[in-house]
Amino acid sequence: MKITVLGTGEGGRLHAAKLSELGHEVVVGTRDPATTLARTEPDMMGNPPMSEWLAAHPGIALLSFGAAAAAADRLVISGIDGASAVNALSGIKEQLTGKVLVDYGIPFNYGVSGPHPWPTPWGSMPTFAVLDSDSLGEQIQRALPNTHVVKAFCTQEQATVVSPGDFNGGDHTMPISGNDPEAKAAVVDLLKSYGWTDILDLGPLVSARGQEMYSHLHSAIGFALGGDRRFGLKVVR
Amino acid sequence: MKITVLGTGEGGRLHAAKLSELGHEVVVGTRDPATTLARTEPDMMGNPPMSEWLAAHPGIALLSFGAAAAAADRLVISGIDGASAVNALSGIKEQLTGKVLVDYGIPFNYGVSGPHPWPTPWGSMPTFAVLDSDSLGEQIQRALPNTHVVKAFCTQEQATVVSPGDFNGGDHTMPISGNDPEAKAAVVDLLKSYGWTDILDLGPLVSARGQEMYSHLHSAIGFALGGDRRFGLKVVR
C-alpha cells in the first residue's frame, strides 16, 4: 500500500521506517520540503537532520503536506504537533477527502504563558487548548468532514506503538476512537501489522477526549520511573 | 487503628467495611448524621439507606464530619464528592491538622450547564472544575496546609481499590501522589493491607492532575467494555 505520514518528528519517522520495513510505499509530508532538507542541525527534540534520515531510508520520499496526502491510497498518519494540526490539515482537506486519517496529537498549548509548576525534567507541564468538552481529534474531524478521523497511538510510547513486541512481550493495550467502523478496521489492520494483539475500540470519536487527557498521567508515570525506563499501559479485563 | 472515612457513598462504604474487616476501629463521617439516618430510600446512585448499611455493619459509628475527623488516630479517607470536597474539608481543617488525608475525588462540575455530548449510558460526560493547571488534590492541600494530602484510589474501580486480589489476580497498578513521604508511606501500608502489590509513587501532589484527568479515559473504557465488565489499569514496566 501507498501510505503517507505527515510530519518529520520522532513519531512520524518511526511510523515511516516501520511501514517501509513492512513493504509499504511510504511518503513523508512536511510543510516545506526545501526548508526541511536544508536543515543541518538536529531538531529541538534532538532528532538528526531529516536529510540524514532520508539518506538512511532510501525509498521514502519527502513531499509537501498536500502532495504527500494526495499520494496515499487510503491511509494517512498525522504526526503533526497538536498546536498546528487543525490549521495544517485544513489546508489539505481536498487531498484528504475520503481517506482515513490517524491522529495522535495532543492539544498542548506550547508556549502559552501562565503558571504550570511541575517539578520534572521538563520544568513545567503543558496546559491543553481543549480538554473535557472537546478534543483535537474532534476538532480535526469537524474541520475535515469528508475524512475519516481515527484517534490512536497517543496513549503509549512512540517506540512501543510501532514495535509493541519489543517490550514486555507486547502485552499492552492500544485504545482507538473514531466514528467510522471501516476506518477503524483499517487502523486495526495497521496495528496488527505492527504486532498489536490487544486493541480496544473505545467507540465514537468523542472518546478521544479520554485518550488525550490521559497524557498528563502518562507524563507523570514517565517522570516517576525515570527518563530511560520504558513502560506501557495495559487495560486488564 | 482508629481510621475515619468521610462520606457515605459507595466508595466510602467499601473502605469502611474493608477497614472494619481488617480489625480497625472505623468511624464514618457525614454532613448531618440525623438527616443521613432519617433517609429511607436508596441514594441517587442506588445505594441502600445508610441506616440499613450501619445495621449490617455493627461497630461502625456514624458521626458528623468534624467529630469523625477528630476521632481518627492519623488516617482519614475522604470519599466526599469532588464538587463539595474543598468546602466540606475546609470546615473541619482544625480536626484534620497533622493527619493524613487520602483524597480520591474527581473535580467534576456536576450540574453545570453547557453542551457535553457523550453518547453513553450517562448521556453526557461531566466537565471538570480544574484540570491541567490545578487539581482537586492540590486545592485541598492549599486549603488545609497543616494536613498531609495524598491522592490515590481514583484510577481504579472502587471494588478493586479495597479488594485488588478479587480481580485479575491482583495484577493492577495503584498510583499515589503527595508531598509528604511519611504520609505516602502510611497510605502504602494501607494499600498493602488491602492486598495491593503494585503501588506506584508518582511523586509530588502536582501529579494528582494526571490521576484526575485520567477519569475520562477510565469512563470511556468502561463504556466500551459494557457496564458489568470489570477492568483495571496496569502500568507494565
Interface residues (C-beta under 8 A of the other chain):
Chain A: G114 P115 H116 P117 W118 P119 M125 P126 T127 F128 L131 D132 S133 T155 N168 D171 H172 P175 S177 L200 D201 L202 G203 P204 V206 S207 R209 G210 Q211 M213 Y214 H216 L217 H218 S219 A220 I221 F223 A224 L225 R229 R230 F231 G232 L233 K234 V235 V236 R237
Chain B: G114 P115 H116 P117 W118 P119 M125 P126 T127 F128 L131 D132 S133 T155 N168 D171 H172 P175 S177 L200 D201 L202 G203 P204 V206 S207 R209 G210 Q211 M213 Y214 H216 L217 H218 S219 A220 I221 F223 A224 L225 R229 R230 F231 G232 L233 K234 V235 V236 R237
